[in-house]
Amino acid sequence: MQKKKTPLRKCVVTQEMKPKKELIRVVRSPEGEVFLDPTSKKSGRGAYVSNDLAVIDEAQSKKVLNRHLKTEVSDEIYDQLRRHHLRGQVI
């Protein structure tokens, strides 16, 4: 019996390949709205961020998500990422 493959994605901040479940997906919808996508199934341009406070802070200070999503990402999105990390569950 073959072992099931674990899907890997790259964190846009650290450039590390990690299992998809260890990352948080942020999406810019076709309408231009930016939001967290805990299911990783919403349509739109996505960027994965490691579920780590230091990485989230670095993403905000260097405006990494702005570049990857090609839009302005509000501080509220970073606050949601921090809350997601602290609770360890889906918002």
PDB file with one MODEL, atoms N, CA, C and O in Angstrom:
MODEL        1
ATOM      1  N   MET A   1       0.840  -1.180   0.000  1.00  0.00           N
ATOM      2  CA  MET A   1       0.000   0.000   0.000  1.00  0.00           C
ATOM      3  C   MET A   1       0.888   1.248   0.000  1.00  0.00           C
ATOM      4  O   MET A   1       1.809   1.365   0.808  1.00  0.00           O
ATOM      5  N   GLN A   2       0.597   2.181  -0.922  1.00  0.00           N
ATOM      6  CA  GLN A   2       1.403   3.390  -1.021  1.00  0.00           C
ATOM      7  C   GLN A   2       1.018   4.412   0.033  1.00  0.00           C
ATOM      8  O   GLN A   2      -0.144   4.544   0.416  1.00  0.00           O
ATOM      9  N   LYS A   3       2.034   5.129   0.488  1.00  0.00           N
ATOM     10  CA  LYS A   3       1.804   6.194   1.452  1.00  0.00           C
ATOM     11  C   LYS A   3       1.244   7.413   0.716  1.00  0.00           C
ATOM     12  O   LYS A   3       1.702   7.744  -0.377  1.00  0.00           O
ATOM     13  N   LYS A   4       0.262   8.075   1.311  1.00  0.00           N
ATOM     14  CA  LYS A   4      -0.344   9.240   0.689  1.00  0.00           C
ATOM     15  C   LYS A   4       0.633  10.414   0.723  1.00  0.00           C
ATOM     16  O   LYS A   4       1.276  10.664   1.742  1.00  0.00           O
ATOM     17  N   LYS A   5       0.738  11.131  -0.399  1.00  0.00           N
ATOM     18  CA  LYS A   5       1.633  12.279  -0.468  1.00  0.00           C
ATOM     19  C   LYS A   5       1.062  13.445   0.336  1.00  0.00           C
ATOM     20  O   LYS A   5      -0.148  13.673   0.350  1.00  0.00           O
ATOM     21  N   THR A   6       1.950  14.176   1.002  1.00  0.00           N
ATOM     22  CA  THR A   6       1.551  15.368   1.731  1.00  0.00           C
ATOM     23  C   THR A   6       1.784  16.570   0.828  1.00  0.00           C
ATOM     24  O   THR A   6       2.912  16.792   0.389  1.00  0.00           O
ATOM     25  N   PRO A   7       0.735  17.358   0.535  1.00  0.00           N
ATOM     26  CA  PRO A   7       0.939  18.514  -0.335  1.00  0.00           C
ATOM     27  C   PRO A   7       1.826  19.553   0.346  1.00  0.00           C
ATOM     28  O   PRO A   7       1.604  19.901   1.505  1.00  0.00           O
ATOM     29  N   LEU A   8       2.831  20.046  -0.377  1.00  0.00           N
ATOM     30  CA  LEU A   8       3.744  21.054   0.141  1.00  0.00           C
ATOM     31  C   LEU A   8       3.477  22.385  -0.547  1.00  0.00           C
ATOM     32  O   LEU A   8       3.116  22.431  -1.723  1.00  0.00           O
ATOM     33  N   ARG A   9       3.659  23.462   0.201  1.00  0.00           N
ATOM     34  CA  ARG A   9       3.540  24.808  -0.340  1.00  0.00           C
ATOM     35  C   ARG A   9       4.703  25.629   0.209  1.00  0.00           C
ATOM     36  O   ARG A   9       5.291  25.283   1.234  1.00  0.00           O
ATOM     37  N   LYS A  10       5.028  26.722  -0.483  1.00  0.00           N
ATOM     38  CA  LYS A  10       6.148  27.563  -0.078  1.00  0.00           C
ATOM     39  C   LYS A  10       5.649  28.806   0.658  1.00  0.00           C
ATOM     40  O   LYS A  10       4.762  29.509   0.173  1.00  0.00           O
ATOM     41  N   CYS A  11       6.221  29.066   1.821  1.00  0.00           N
ATOM     42  CA  CYS A  11       5.920  30.293   2.572  1.00  0.00           C
ATOM     43  C   CYS A  11       6.510  31.468   1.789  1.00  0.00           C
ATOM     44  O   CYS A  11       7.674  31.426   1.389  1.00  0.00           O
ATOM     45  N   VAL A  12       5.709  32.514   1.572  1.00  0.00           N
ATOM     46  CA  VAL A  12       6.182  33.658   0.788  1.00  0.00           C
ATOM     47  C   VAL A  12       7.190  34.509   1.548  1.00  0.00           C
ATOM     48  O   VAL A  12       7.862  35.347   0.945  1.00  0.00           O
ATOM     49  N   VAL A  13       7.310  34.314   2.849  1.00  0.00           N
ATOM     50  CA  VAL A  13       8.246  35.091   3.658  1.00  0.00           C
ATOM     51  C   VAL A  13       9.580  34.359   3.788  1.00  0.00           C
ATOM     52  O   VAL A  13      10.631  34.918   3.474  1.00  0.00           O
ATOM     53  N   THR A  14       9.537  33.116   4.250  1.00  0.00           N
ATOM     54  CA  THR A  14      10.771  32.363   4.524  1.00  0.00           C
ATOM     55  C   THR A  14      11.268  31.564   3.325  1.00  0.00           C
ATOM     56  O   THR A  14      12.409  31.103   3.316  1.00  0.00           O
ATOM     57  N   GLN A  15      10.421  31.398   2.319  1.00  0.00           N
ATOM     58  CA  GLN A  15      10.737  30.601   1.124  1.00  0.00           C
ATOM     59  C   GLN A  15      10.945  29.114   1.443  1.00  0.00           C
ATOM     60  O   GLN A  15      11.554  28.395   0.652  1.00  0.00           O
ATOM     61  N   GLU A  16      10.446  28.653   2.587  1.00  0.00           N
ATOM     62  CA  GLU A  16      10.569  27.250   2.980  1.00  0.00           C
ATOM     63  C   GLU A  16       9.366  26.465   2.462  1.00  0.00           C
ATOM     64  O   GLU A  16       8.234  26.947   2.490  1.00  0.00           O
ATOM     65  N   MET A  17       9.630  25.255   1.991  1.00  0.00           N
ATOM     66  CA  MET A  17       8.558  24.347   1.608  1.00  0.00           C
ATOM     67  C   MET A  17       8.078  23.639   2.868  1.00  0.00           C
ATOM     68  O   MET A  17       8.875  23.047   3.597  1.00  0.00           O
ATOM     69  N   LYS A  18       6.758  23.702   3.124  1.00  0.00           N
ATOM     70  CA  LYS A  18       6.185  23.090   4.316  1.00  0.00           C
ATOM     71  C   LYS A  18       4.881  22.400   3.934  1.00  0.00           C
ATOM     72  O   LYS A  18       4.278  22.715   2.908  1.00  0.00           O
ATOM     73  N   PRO A  19       4.451  21.455   4.770  1.00  0.00           N
ATOM     74  CA  PRO A  19       3.130  20.863   4.528  1.00  0.00           C
ATOM     75  C   PRO A  19       2.052  21.945   4.546  1.00  0.00           C
ATOM     76  O   PRO A  19       2.088  22.867   5.360  1.00  0.00           O
ATOM     77  N   LYS A  20       1.118  21.815   3.653  1.00  0.00           N
ATOM     78  CA  LYS A  20       0.053  22.809   3.497  1.00  0.00           C
ATOM     79  C   LYS A  20      -0.660  23.119   4.809  1.00  0.00           C
ATOM     80  O   LYS A  20      -1.063  24.260   5.037  1.00  0.00           O
ATOM     81  N   LYS A  21      -0.819  22.120   5.671  1.00  0.00           N
ATOM     82  CA  LYS A  21      -1.543  22.315   6.928  1.00  0.00           C
ATOM     83  C   LYS A  21      -0.782  23.184   7.933  1.00  0.00           C
ATOM     84  O   LYS A  21      -1.381  23.671   8.892  1.00  0.00           O
ATOM     85  N   GLU A  22       0.524  23.390   7.734  1.00  0.00           N
ATOM     86  CA  GLU A  22       1.319  24.221   8.636  1.00  0.00           C
ATOM     87  C   GLU A  22       1.353  25.677   8.198  1.00  0.00           C
ATOM     88  O   GLU A  22       1.992  26.509   8.843  1.00  0.00           O
ATOM     89  N   LEU A  23       0.672  25.987   7.107  1.00  0.00           N
ATOM     90  CA  LEU A  23       0.677  27.339   6.555  1.00  0.00           C
ATOM     91  C   LEU A  23      -0.728  27.926   6.584  1.00  0.00           C
ATOM     92  O   LEU A  23      -1.718  27.200   6.673  1.00  0.00           O
ATOM     93  N   ILE A  24      -0.797  29.242   6.508  1.00  0.00           N
ATOM     94  CA  ILE A  24      -2.079  29.946   6.449  1.00  0.00           C
ATOM     95  C   ILE A  24      -2.161  30.597   5.068  1.00  0.00           C
ATOM     96  O   ILE A  24      -1.226  31.277   4.645  1.00  0.00           O
ATOM     97  N   ARG A  25      -3.269  30.393   4.373  1.00  0.00           N
ATOM     98  CA  ARG A  25      -3.420  30.969   3.035  1.00  0.00           C
ATOM     99  C   ARG A  25      -4.171  32.292   3.127  1.00  0.00           C
ATOM    100  O   ARG A  25      -5.205  32.401   3.787  1.00  0.00           O
ATOM    101  N   VAL A  26      -3.620  33.290   2.447  1.00  0.00           N
ATOM    102  CA  VAL A  26      -4.261  34.598   2.325  1.00  0.00           C
ATOM    103  C   VAL A  26      -4.599  34.759   0.847  1.00  0.00           C
ATOM    104  O   VAL A  26      -3.766  34.476  -0.014  1.00  0.00           O
ATOM    105  N   VAL A  27      -5.812  35.209   0.550  1.00  0.00           N
ATOM    106  CA  VAL A  27      -6.308  35.265  -0.827  1.00  0.00           C
ATOM    107  C   VAL A  27      -6.755  36.669  -1.194  1.00  0.00           C
ATOM    108  O   VAL A  27      -7.329  37.395  -0.382  1.00  0.00           O
ATOM    109  N   ARG A  28      -6.473  37.038  -2.456  1.00  0.00           N
ATOM    110  CA  ARG A  28      -7.087  38.229  -3.053  1.00  0.00           C
ATOM    111  C   ARG A  28      -8.085  37.707  -4.066  1.00  0.00           C
ATOM    112  O   ARG A  28      -7.711  37.067  -5.048  1.00  0.00           O
ATOM    113  N   SER A  29      -9.354  37.982  -3.824  1.00  0.00           N
ATOM    114  CA  SER A  29     -10.417  37.486  -4.699  1.00  0.00           C
ATOM    115  C   SER A  29     -10.383  38.246  -6.026  1.00  0.00           C
ATOM    116  O   SER A  29      -9.744  39.295  -6.120  1.00  0.00           O
ATOM    117  N   PRO A  30     -11.060  37.731  -7.047  1.00  0.00           N
ATOM    118  CA  PRO A  30     -11.138  38.453  -8.322  1.00  0.00           C
ATOM    119  C   PRO A  30     -11.743  39.856  -8.175  1.00  0.00           C
ATOM    120  O   PRO A  30     -11.497  40.733  -9.004  1.00  0.00           O
ATOM    121  N   GLU A  31     -12.528  40.059  -7.124  1.00  0.00           N
ATOM    122  CA  GLU A  31     -13.132  41.380  -6.870  1.00  0.00           C
ATOM    123  C   GLU A  31     -12.170  42.313  -6.141  1.00  0.00           C
ATOM    124  O   GLU A  31     -12.472  43.495  -5.970  1.00  0.00           O
ATOM    125  N   GLY A  32     -11.013  41.799  -5.708  1.00  0.00           N
ATOM    126  CA  GLY A  32     -10.009  42.625  -5.036  1.00  0.00           C
ATOM    127  C   GLY A  32     -10.040  42.559  -3.519  1.00  0.00           C
ATOM    128  O   GLY A  32      -9.249  43.233  -2.859  1.00  0.00           O
ATOM    129  N   GLU A  33     -10.934  41.765  -2.956  1.00  0.00           N
ATOM    130  CA  GLU A  33     -11.028  41.627  -1.494  1.00  0.00           C
ATOM    131  C   GLU A  33      -9.926  40.687  -1.004  1.00  0.00           C
ATOM    132  O   GLU A  33      -9.657  39.661  -1.629  1.00  0.00           O
ATOM    133  N   VAL A  34      -9.285  41.044   0.126  1.00  0.00           N
ATOM    134  CA  VAL A  34      -8.234  40.213   0.714  1.00  0.00           C
ATOM    135  C   VAL A  34      -8.770  39.605   2.002  1.00  0.00           C
ATOM    136  O   VAL A  34      -9.350  40.303   2.833  1.00  0.00           O
ATOM    137  N   PHE A  35      -8.569  38.271   2.167  1.00  0.00           N
ATOM    138  CA  PHE A  35      -9.077  37.588   3.361  1.00  0.00           C
ATOM    139  C   PHE A  35      -8.292  36.309   3.593  1.00  0.00           C
ATOM    140  O   PHE A  35      -7.601  35.825   2.696  1.00  0.00           O
ATOM    141  N   LEU A  36      -8.401  35.754   4.818  1.00  0.00           N
ATOM    142  CA  LEU A  36      -7.790  34.468   5.133  1.00  0.00           C
ATOM    143  C   LEU A  36      -8.647  33.361   4.536  1.00  0.00           C
ATOM    144  O   LEU A  36      -9.873  33.460   4.486  1.00  0.00           O
ATOM    145  N   ASP A  37      -7.981  32.312   4.087  1.00  0.00           N
ATOM    146  CA  ASP A  37      -8.682  31.170   3.509  1.00  0.00           C
ATOM    147  C   ASP A  37      -8.252  29.898   4.235  1.00  0.00           C
ATOM    148  O   ASP A  37      -7.363  29.192   3.759  1.00  0.00           O
ATOM    149  N   PRO A  38      -8.867  29.594   5.377  1.00  0.00           N
ATOM    150  CA  PRO A  38      -8.473  28.419   6.146  1.00  0.00           C
ATOM    151  C   PRO A  38      -8.703  27.098   5.406  1.00  0.00           C
ATOM    152  O   PRO A  38      -8.037  26.105   5.700  1.00  0.00           O
ATOM    153  N   THR A  39      -9.635  27.074   4.453  1.00  0.00           N
ATOM    154  CA  THR A  39      -9.922  25.847   3.720  1.00  0.00           C
ATOM    155  C   THR A  39      -8.976  25.638   2.540  1.00  0.00           C
ATOM    156  O   THR A  39      -8.881  24.530   2.010  1.00  0.00           O
ATOM    157  N   SER A  40      -8.281  26.687   2.130  1.00  0.00           N
ATOM    158  CA  SER A  40      -7.385  26.666   0.957  1.00  0.00           C
ATOM    159  C   SER A  40      -8.127  26.285  -0.313  1.00  0.00           C
ATOM    160  O   SER A  40      -7.547  25.679  -1.213  1.00  0.00           O
ATOM    161  N   LYS A  41      -9.400  26.633  -0.392  1.00  0.00           N
ATOM    162  CA  LYS A  41     -10.194  26.267  -1.567  1.00  0.00           C
ATOM    163  C   LYS A  41     -10.857  27.453  -2.250  1.00  0.00           C
ATOM    164  O   LYS A  41     -11.474  27.289  -3.303  1.00  0.00           O
ATOM    165  N   LYS A  42     -10.743  28.637  -1.674  1.00  0.00           N
ATOM    166  CA  LYS A  42     -11.377  29.814  -2.270  1.00  0.00           C
ATOM    167  C   LYS A  42     -10.644  30.187  -3.553  1.00  0.00           C
ATOM    168  O   LYS A  42      -9.441  29.959  -3.678  1.00  0.00           O
ATOM    169  N   SER A  43     -11.373  30.758  -4.501  1.00  0.00           N
ATOM    170  CA  SER A  43     -10.738  31.144  -5.755  1.00  0.00           C
ATOM    171  C   SER A  43     -10.081  32.516  -5.596  1.00  0.00           C
ATOM    172  O   SER A  43     -10.538  33.361  -4.826  1.00  0.00           O
ATOM    173  N   GLY A  44      -9.016  32.705  -6.333  1.00  0.00           N
ATOM    174  CA  GLY A  44      -8.292  33.961  -6.301  1.00  0.00           C
ATOM    175  C   GLY A  44      -6.802  33.720  -6.169  1.00  0.00           C
ATOM    176  O   GLY A  44      -6.348  32.580  -6.072  1.00  0.00           O
ATOM    177  N   ARG A  45      -6.058  34.795  -6.166  1.00  0.00           N
ATOM    178  CA  ARG A  45      -4.604  34.707  -6.033  1.00  0.00           C
ATOM    179  C   ARG A  45      -4.264  34.470  -4.570  1.00  0.00           C
ATOM    180  O   ARG A  45      -4.683  35.235  -3.701  1.00  0.00           O
ATOM    181  N   GLY A  46      -3.510  33.419  -4.295  1.00  0.00           N
ATOM    182  CA  GLY A  46      -3.208  33.053  -2.922  1.00  0.00           C
ATOM    183  C   GLY A  46      -1.737  33.169  -2.585  1.00  0.00           C
ATOM    184  O   GLY A  46      -0.873  33.091  -3.458  1.00  0.00           O
ATOM    185  N   ALA A  47      -1.470  33.357  -1.309  1.00  0.00           N
ATOM    186  CA  ALA A  47      -0.104  33.384  -0.784  1.00  0.00           C
ATOM    187  C   ALA A  47      -0.128  32.658   0.556  1.00  0.00           C
ATOM    188  O   ALA A  47      -1.033  32.856   1.368  1.00  0.00           O
ATOM    189  N   TYR A  48       0.874  31.821   0.774  1.00  0.00           N
ATOM    190  CA  TYR A  48       0.953  31.046   2.014  1.00  0.00           C
ATOM    191  C   TYR A  48       1.969  31.673   2.958  1.00  0.00           C
ATOM    192  O   TYR A  48       3.057  32.074   2.545  1.00  0.00           O
ATOM    193  N   VAL A  49       1.590  31.753   4.253  1.00  0.00           N
ATOM    194  CA  VAL A  49       2.452  32.302   5.291  1.00  0.00           C
ATOM    195  C   VAL A  49       2.571  31.271   6.406  1.00  0.00           C
ATOM    196  O   VAL A  49       1.576  30.664   6.804  1.00  0.00           O
ATOM    197  N   SER A  50       3.789  31.072   6.913  1.00  0.00           N
ATOM    198  CA  SER A  50       3.997  30.145   8.022  1.00  0.00           C
ATOM    199  C   SER A  50       3.197  30.589   9.234  1.00  0.00           C
ATOM    200  O   SER A  50       3.032  31.783   9.480  1.00  0.00           O
ATOM    201  N   ASN A  51       2.706  29.624   9.983  1.00  0.00           N
ATOM    202  CA  ASN A  51       1.909  29.908  11.174  1.00  0.00           C
ATOM    203  C   ASN A  51       2.853  30.184  12.347  1.00  0.00           C
ATOM    204  O   ASN A  51       2.934  29.397  13.290  1.00  0.00           O
ATOM    205  N   ASP A  52       3.562  31.310  12.274  1.00  0.00           N
ATOM    206  CA  ASP A  52       4.582  31.679  13.252  1.00  0.00           C
ATOM    207  C   ASP A  52       4.532  33.199  13.422  1.00  0.00           C
ATOM    208  O   ASP A  52       4.542  33.934  12.435  1.00  0.00           O
ATOM    209  N   LEU A  53       4.478  33.671  14.671  1.00  0.00           N
ATOM    210  CA  LEU A  53       4.352  35.119  14.912  1.00  0.00           C
ATOM    211  C   LEU A  53       5.509  35.920  14.319  1.00  0.00           C
ATOM    212  O   LEU A  53       5.290  36.995  13.761  1.00  0.00           O
ATOM    213  N   ALA A  54       6.737  35.414  14.432  1.00  0.00           N
ATOM    214  CA  ALA A  54       7.896  36.137  13.892  1.00  0.00           C
ATOM    215  C   ALA A  54       7.775  36.284  12.374  1.00  0.00           C
ATOM    216  O   ALA A  54       8.129  37.324  11.818  1.00  0.00           O
ATOM    217  N   VAL A  55       7.282  35.258  11.717  1.00  0.00           N
ATOM    218  CA  VAL A  55       7.123  35.304  10.260  1.00  0.00           C
ATOM    219  C   VAL A  55       6.005  36.270   9.876  1.00  0.00           C
ATOM    220  O   VAL A  55       6.133  37.013   8.902  1.00  0.00           O
ATOM    221  N   ILE A  56       4.917  36.264  10.629  1.00  0.00           N
ATOM    222  CA  ILE A  56       3.805  37.185  10.367  1.00  0.00           C
ATOM    223  C   ILE A  56       4.271  38.628  10.541  1.00  0.00           C
ATOM    224  O   ILE A  56       3.935  39.492   9.731  1.00  0.00           O
ATOM    225  N   ASP A  57       5.047  38.894  11.601  1.00  0.00           N
ATOM    226  CA  ASP A  57       5.579  40.241  11.827  1.00  0.00           C
ATOM    227  C   ASP A  57       6.502  40.666  10.692  1.00  0.00           C
ATOM    228  O   ASP A  57       6.453  41.811  10.240  1.00  0.00           O
ATOM    229  N   GLU A  58       7.344  39.742  10.231  1.00  0.00           N
ATOM    230  CA  GLU A  58       8.260  40.042   9.127  1.00  0.00           C
ATOM    231  C   GLU A  58       7.476  40.325   7.844  1.00  0.00           C
ATOM    232  O   GLU A  58       7.824  41.232   7.087  1.00  0.00           O
ATOM    233  N   ALA A  59       6.428  39.554   7.605  1.00  0.00           N
ATOM    234  CA  ALA A  59       5.596  39.771   6.418  1.00  0.00           C
ATOM    235  C   ALA A  59       4.988  41.169   6.433  1.00  0.00           C
ATOM    236  O   ALA A  59       4.910  41.830   5.398  1.00  0.00           O
ATOM    237  N   GLN A  60       4.555  41.616   7.617  1.00  0.00           N
ATOM    238  CA  GLN A  60       3.947  42.932   7.726  1.00  0.00           C
ATOM    239  C   GLN A  60       4.987  44.035   7.559  1.00  0.00           C
ATOM    240  O   GLN A  60       4.746  45.005   6.840  1.00  0.00           O
ATOM    241  N   SER A  61       6.133  43.899   8.209  1.00  0.00           N
ATOM    242  CA  SER A  61       7.142  44.960   8.144  1.00  0.00           C
ATOM    243  C   SER A  61       7.747  45.097   6.744  1.00  0.00           C
ATOM    244  O   SER A  61       8.085  46.201   6.318  1.00  0.00           O
ATOM    245  N   LYS A  62       7.882  43.978   6.032  1.00  0.00           N
ATOM    246  CA  LYS A  62       8.473  44.015   4.686  1.00  0.00           C
ATOM    247  C   LYS A  62       7.425  44.087   3.577  1.00  0.00           C
ATOM    248  O   LYS A  62       7.770  44.133   2.396  1.00  0.00           O
ATOM    249  N   LYS A  63       6.145  44.098   3.957  1.00  0.00           N
ATOM    250  CA  LYS A  63       5.022  44.173   3.017  1.00  0.00           C
ATOM    251  C   LYS A  63       5.095  43.078   1.952  1.00  0.00           C
ATOM    252  O   LYS A  63       4.864  43.317   0.767  1.00  0.00           O
ATOM    253  N   VAL A  64       5.422  41.881   2.410  1.00  0.00           N
ATOM    254  CA  VAL A  64       5.565  40.736   1.508  1.00  0.00           C
ATOM    255  C   VAL A  64       4.235  40.382   0.841  1.00  0.00           C
ATOM    256  O   VAL A  64       4.198  40.107  -0.358  1.00  0.00           O
ATOM    257  N   LEU A  65       3.151  40.389   1.608  1.00  0.00           N
ATOM    258  CA  LEU A  65       1.852  40.033   1.038  1.00  0.00           C
ATOM    259  C   LEU A  65       1.395  41.055  -0.003  1.00  0.00           C
ATOM    260  O   LEU A  65       0.738  40.692  -0.979  1.00  0.00           O
ATOM    261  N   ASN A  66       1.740  42.330   0.199  1.00  0.00           N
ATOM    262  CA  ASN A  66       1.393  43.349  -0.796  1.00  0.00           C
ATOM    263  C   ASN A  66       1.985  42.981  -2.154  1.00  0.00           C
ATOM    264  O   ASN A  66       1.317  43.083  -3.183  1.00  0.00           O
ATOM    265  N   ARG A  67       3.245  42.553  -2.144  1.00  0.00           N
ATOM    266  CA  ARG A  67       3.918  42.200  -3.400  1.00  0.00           C
ATOM    267  C   ARG A  67       3.318  40.939  -4.031  1.00  0.00           C
ATOM    268  O   ARG A  67       3.071  40.903  -5.236  1.00  0.00           O
ATOM    269  N   HIS A  68       3.088  39.921  -3.224  1.00  0.00           N
ATOM    270  CA  HIS A  68       2.601  38.662  -3.770  1.00  0.00           C
ATOM    271  C   HIS A  68       1.146  38.730  -4.224  1.00  0.00           C
ATOM    272  O   HIS A  68       0.775  38.112  -5.222  1.00  0.00           O
ATOM    273  N   LEU A  69       0.334  39.471  -3.503  1.00  0.00           N
ATOM    274  CA  LEU A  69      -1.082  39.568  -3.873  1.00  0.00           C
ATOM    275  C   LEU A  69      -1.354  40.742  -4.817  1.00  0.00           C
ATOM    276  O   LEU A  69      -2.466  40.897  -5.322  1.00  0.00           O
ATOM    277  N   LYS A  70      -0.336  41.560  -5.047  1.00  0.00           N
ATOM    278  CA  LYS A  70      -0.416  42.703  -5.956  1.00  0.00           C
ATOM    279  C   LYS A  70      -1.554  43.654  -5.586  1.00  0.00           C
ATOM    280  O   LYS A  70      -2.290  44.138  -6.446  1.00  0.00           O
ATOM    281  N   THR A  71      -1.676  43.908  -4.276  1.00  0.00           N
ATOM    282  CA  THR A  71      -2.668  44.852  -3.764  1.00  0.00           C
ATOM    283  C   THR A  71      -2.238  45.285  -2.368  1.00  0.00           C
ATOM    284  O   THR A  71      -1.323  44.701  -1.788  1.00  0.00           O
ATOM    285  N   GLU A  72      -2.891  46.300  -1.833  1.00  0.00           N
ATOM    286  CA  GLU A  72      -2.612  46.760  -0.475  1.00  0.00           C
ATOM    287  C   GLU A  72      -3.294  45.832   0.517  1.00  0.00           C
ATOM    288  O   GLU A  72      -4.502  45.608   0.440  1.00  0.00           O
ATOM    289  N   VAL A  73      -2.505  45.286   1.460  1.00  0.00           N
ATOM    290  CA  VAL A  73      -3.039  44.392   2.484  1.00  0.00           C
ATOM    291  C   VAL A  73      -3.140  45.183   3.782  1.00  0.00           C
ATOM    292  O   VAL A  73      -2.149  45.734   4.263  1.00  0.00           O
ATOM    293  N   SER A  74      -4.349  45.236   4.347  1.00  0.00           N
ATOM    294  CA  SER A  74      -4.580  46.045   5.550  1.00  0.00           C
ATOM    295  C   SER A  74      -3.982  45.390   6.792  1.00  0.00           C
ATOM    296  O   SER A  74      -3.705  44.191   6.811  1.00  0.00           O
ATOM    297  N   ASP A  75      -3.792  46.198   7.818  1.00  0.00           N
ATOM    298  CA  ASP A  75      -3.288  45.696   9.096  1.00  0.00           C
ATOM    299  C   ASP A  75      -4.262  44.691   9.716  1.00  0.00           C
ATOM    300  O   ASP A  75      -3.849  43.821  10.483  1.00  0.00           O
ATOM    301  N   GLU A  76      -5.542  44.806   9.390  1.00  0.00           N
ATOM    302  CA  GLU A  76      -6.547  43.874   9.914  1.00  0.00           C
ATOM    303  C   GLU A  76      -6.240  42.437   9.497  1.00  0.00           C
ATOM    304  O   GLU A  76      -6.461  41.512  10.279  1.00  0.00           O
ATOM    305  N   ILE A  77      -5.740  42.236   8.294  1.00  0.00           N
ATOM    306  CA  ILE A  77      -5.388  40.889   7.824  1.00  0.00           C
ATOM    307  C   ILE A  77      -4.260  40.323   8.689  1.00  0.00           C
ATOM    308  O   ILE A  77      -4.294  39.152   9.068  1.00  0.00           O
ATOM    309  N   TYR A  78      -3.264  41.151   9.001  1.00  0.00           N
ATOM    310  CA  TYR A  78      -2.160  40.696   9.854  1.00  0.00           C
ATOM    311  C   TYR A  78      -2.652  40.398  11.271  1.00  0.00           C
ATOM    312  O   TYR A  78      -2.173  39.463  11.912  1.00  0.00           O
ATOM    313  N   ASP A  79      -3.611  41.194  11.760  1.00  0.00           N
ATOM    314  CA  ASP A  79      -4.205  40.929  13.074  1.00  0.00           C
ATOM    315  C   ASP A  79      -4.948  39.588  13.057  1.00  0.00           C
ATOM    316  O   ASP A  79      -4.885  38.828  14.024  1.00  0.00           O
ATOM    317  N   GLN A  80      -5.650  39.302  11.957  1.00  0.00           N
ATOM    318  CA  GLN A  80      -6.353  38.022  11.828  1.00  0.00           C
ATOM    319  C   GLN A  80      -5.352  36.863  11.799  1.00  0.00           C
ATOM    320  O   GLN A  80      -5.596  35.813  12.394  1.00  0.00           O
ATOM    321  N   LEU A  81      -4.228  37.059  11.108  1.00  0.00           N
ATOM    322  CA  LEU A  81      -3.185  36.022  11.077  1.00  0.00           C
ATOM    323  C   LEU A  81      -2.656  35.743  12.481  1.00  0.00           C
ATOM    324  O   LEU A  81      -2.449  34.589  12.856  1.00  0.00           O
ATOM    325  N   ARG A  82      -2.437  36.811  13.255  1.00  0.00           N
ATOM    326  CA  ARG A  82      -1.939  36.643  14.631  1.00  0.00           C
ATOM    327  C   ARG A  82      -2.964  35.919  15.497  1.00  0.00           C
ATOM    328  O   ARG A  82      -2.609  35.028  16.269  1.00  0.00           O
ATOM    329  N   ARG A  83      -4.239  36.299  15.371  1.00  0.00           N
ATOM    330  CA  ARG A  83      -5.290  35.633  16.147  1.00  0.00           C
ATOM    331  C   ARG A  83      -5.385  34.163  15.745  1.00  0.00           C
ATOM    332  O   ARG A  83      -5.558  33.295  16.600  1.00  0.00           O
ATOM    333  N   HIS A  84      -5.275  33.890  14.472  1.00  0.00           N
ATOM    334  CA  HIS A  84      -5.307  32.510  13.981  1.00  0.00           C
ATOM    335  C   HIS A  84      -4.173  31.711  14.605  1.00  0.00           C
ATOM    336  O   HIS A  84      -4.377  30.577  15.038  1.00  0.00           O
ATOM    337  N   HIS A  85      -2.989  32.289  14.655  1.00  0.00           N
ATOM    338  CA  HIS A  85      -1.838  31.618  15.254  1.00  0.00           C
ATOM    339  C   HIS A  85      -2.062  31.371  16.739  1.00  0.00           C
ATOM    340  O   HIS A  85      -1.836  30.264  17.227  1.00  0.00           O
ATOM    341  N   LEU A  86      -2.507  32.400  17.460  1.00  0.00           N
ATOM    342  CA  LEU A  86      -2.664  32.290  18.909  1.00  0.00           C
ATOM    343  C   LEU A  86      -3.738  31.281  19.297  1.00  0.00           C
ATOM    344  O   LEU A  86      -3.592  30.569  20.290  1.00  0.00           O
ATOM    345  N   ARG A  87      -4.803  31.217  18.528  1.00  0.00           N
ATOM    346  CA  ARG A  87      -5.876  30.281  18.845  1.00  0.00           C
ATOM    347  C   ARG A  87      -5.591  28.897  18.312  1.00  0.00           C
ATOM    348  O   ARG A  87      -6.102  27.905  18.830  1.00  0.00           O
ATOM    349  N   GLY A  88      -4.760  28.829  17.259  1.00  0.00           N
ATOM    350  CA  GLY A  88      -4.449  27.523  16.673  1.00  0.00           C
ATOM    351  C   GLY A  88      -5.654  26.881  16.019  1.00  0.00           C
ATOM    352  O   GLY A  88      -5.736  25.659  15.894  1.00  0.00           O
ATOM    353  N   GLN A  89      -6.593  27.726  15.602  1.00  0.00           N
ATOM    354  CA  GLN A  89      -7.784  27.198  14.952  1.00  0.00           C
ATOM    355  C   GLN A  89      -8.232  28.152  13.864  1.00  0.00           C
ATOM    356  O   GLN A  89      -7.681  29.244  13.719  1.00  0.00           O
ATOM    357  N   VAL A  90      -9.216  27.747  13.110  1.00  0.00           N
ATOM    358  CA  VAL A  90      -9.730  28.517  11.983  1.00  0.00           C
ATOM    359  C   VAL A  90     -10.563  29.679  12.496  1.00  0.00           C
ATOM    360  O   VAL A  90     -11.338  29.533  13.441  1.00  0.00           O
ATOM    361  N   ILE A  91     -10.395  30.834  11.863  1.00  0.00           N
ATOM    362  CA  ILE A  91     -11.191  32.025  12.213  1.00  0.00           C
ATOM    363  C   ILE A  91     -12.538  31.940  11.520  1.00  0.00           C
ATOM    364  O   ILE A  91     -13.369  32.836  11.673  1.00  0.00           O
TER     365      ILE A  91
ENDMDL
END
